[in-house]
Amino acid sequence: MKRLITAIIVNWNGKEDTLNCLASLRKVRVPAGCSFLPVVVDNGSSDDSVSVIRKKYPETLIVETGENLGFTGGNNRGIETAIQKGAFYIWLINNDTIVDANVLSAISVLDNPDIGAVGSKIYFAPDHEYHHDRYVKNERGKVFWYAGGCIDWANMYASHRGVDEVDHGQYNNITDTDFITGCSFFVRADTLGTVGRLDDTFYLYYEDLDLSMRIKKSGFRIVYDPSSIVWHVNAGSSGKPGNPLQRYYQTRNRMIVGMRYAPFRTKVALVREALSLAVRSGVERKAILDWAFHRWNKQYVPKNKNN
């Protein structure tokens, strides 16, 4: 029997991004001995995403949640569906991505039983770089968004290796990494059976770091595979970088992750930082108070995707 690879895409009023992603998924090369099923989890979109996707991509399984469950809840609903369908491999892929035809090469890496999860080489989509004026035309589309994850535990900051660098082959080796971004996250279904799914505490942001840590603490390696390539529009479903939605969830969830995994000295520093933010005004104050009073999951509701 062929091993099923299930690609899970969460959509929330992101019809055009999701259609572009599905168009690229239709062209992927499926490894021998495997089958492939795209699953779109629609998080209560108010546009006509579902009807258009169903018409243009009938091979795609659509799961309708009826409400916005966030990145964690939407993916968990997709994971549940994938397991029900008998998935052996589960691939979380952002809807605002375009994938290379050989993106599923990560599956061969994941066949090593010591490896629990694999992340792709991810470029900014052309003209979606943070600093796109820095690059000439033939460099765009080859600017790194992610080439492995780095965690600075002393300051509780997670960053992407290579971000903003042009690819000259400097990150072309398979390497262990601190965390895998949820933008393109390959994992075996049995690994999730061991460590659990995404934590709905987070709703959005840092849930991938938390899952990466749980996989590592269970004794698995997590690695970056440069042969599996993805292009990312960047924040296509949550608005522009630095918007209040991002600031809220990144502030709150950084505290959650820090208190779970950081050294004691860092935890003390985080509490001091929280006290400073709590007396200010703005979205960061709300984030800190919600963290302090354990108000988890969805606590900040944007008026639209750019809020």
Phi, psi and omega in degrees: 000138180289144177278128184273127171259121180248121176266123183252123181237123177265128181241132171221100181052036181240044188308308186295317177300314183294320178298319178295320178297314180296325177299319179286326178295329180296339184261001184291149175271118183273127181301151177302139179083006181236158169237166189224132179226114171280136177235120174259122174261112180269120186270053176071040180299147177259358173269194181260033182309309188298312183294322180290316179297316181299323181286316186277331183229071184296341178285351182272132175277128181250128176247121180257120181274333182084354179202164181277104181267006181075181180295319183290308183296319178296314179294322178296324175295321177293320178298317178301315179295317180299317180295321177298328179277357178088026181300138173264320177243142177236131182237114174272122183224129179298148180288336181267051179226158168237134186248150176286153182299333181261020185300331183282008173301337179300337181298322181294327177291320182291345178288349172287118185296344178280345183260125184264336182202154182226138175247151182273164164283125185236124175259156163296139169299145182307133180072011175245016177293153176302321185233062191295338179289347178286342193248143174279168189304316184283356175268335182292136189094354176235021179262126185292135164258325180207127173226040186116156182250143179236136178242122173266094185290335180293328181245359179055058174232135175253137182220166179260126175296135174082357186305134180078356177276146172279139182286114173242021180090008185287343179235050185259016177248142172294126183220152170293150185221157182291321178204160177248134178287143177291355176299323176207099191230108178264135180207149174283147179298324182290333175294317177296329175296331179277314189261346183095169183270193177297145182274116182292351172308321189281321184069308185201129178078137180072354177294330179289322176296316179299315179296320177301316180295320179294323177294316180294320180292341176274002174100004179267155169272152169236137189225161174257131181242109184287349179278345178262109192244137180223146171249133186244127176292329175083107178061031180294332183258350182239012177094184182289148178305137179087005179286165184303325179301311178297315184298320180298303187290327178291321179294309182296313188284334172298322177294318180299311181296317181300318180288339177278321195234342187284159174298160184303317181300321179293321179299320177298316179296323179294321178296319178297317179298319180297319179298321179294317181289330185292337181265000177267175174259166175108182187293330179294324177297314178300319180299316181292317180294322178294323175296314184297325182259016175057040174267096190262188178057222187277108178236348176239119184246113180286153176286330175203178188292346180259006182270000000 
